[in-house]
Amino acid sequence: MEYVKLGRTGLDVSRICLGCMTYGLPDRGTHEWTLDEEASRPLIRQALEAGINFFDTANVYSDGTSEEIVGKALRDFARRDEFVLATKVHGRMRPGPNGGGLSRKAILSEIDHSLGRLGTDYVDLYQIHRYDHDTPIEETMEALHDVVKAGKARYIGASSMYAWEFSKAQYTAERNGWTKFVSMQNHYNLLYREEEREMLPLCADQGVGVLPWSPLARGRLTRDWGTVTERSSTDNFGNRLYQDGDRAIVEAVTRIADDRGVPRAQVALSWLLHQNTVTAPIIGASKQNHIEDAVAAVELALSDKELEELEQPYGPHPISGH
């Protein structure tokens, strides 16, 4: 495993981040395909043993049970100083007023709820899951700053939004002497490269770490086009992200993987790791080979010709994932 700094911070993170949306009670929340605690623990342990030290979850995943399962497993398998733990805030956690969003009330309540479920005094990275257009950005950034100053988070990060929104947040923090975002968790993979237009150049210029979610395009880059899985049959959000023209890219991944004798996942992840803006793709793992392929991708070097073959079929997509 290789390790890099997260943006301009001194924090060392593995080149692969384990995304923990996969772990949670299937009958809680909206993800019917998640793994319960018994099935999740061996995969979290495998990730640690493979050298992955970076774990990402969210309060909203499986109605908080992802945080519970992940927090308990990490406490059992590693010392707190050995891993980097990230979670997110924004999604609705309960009905009625103030049940979600990025108000001061919501942020200060949800960080405490997340820490309780995770069983820790602090998270290393506290991220806003999306931009909140109903709350002044000044209120959000000051509340996040107070979370850091209270010792409940070491750093803060953001997730999918427009580049102008991210710039506004960073400017607001800098102008007021508040903590700035050190990372951007955005939708970026071979099938969706719209982030290359504005967000990725902004992050490169400002020294912000990039943590792509859905690096394998909800698994579409790892299987024949049109294949239906248990997850894809119920993934209403994911099914809106891609289009029929993406098939040519999947076929290019398949050709290169076959020529090299490696799984398609390794090729698709290796392409992301070749992008100099990317810090660590966030991979999901419901089987042991998912972690094995992700770790192997770190050492898989693609040629310039292969990179061109993977990139050439891409066509513009509507903005999605915000």
Disulfide bonds with the S-S distance in Angstrom:
none
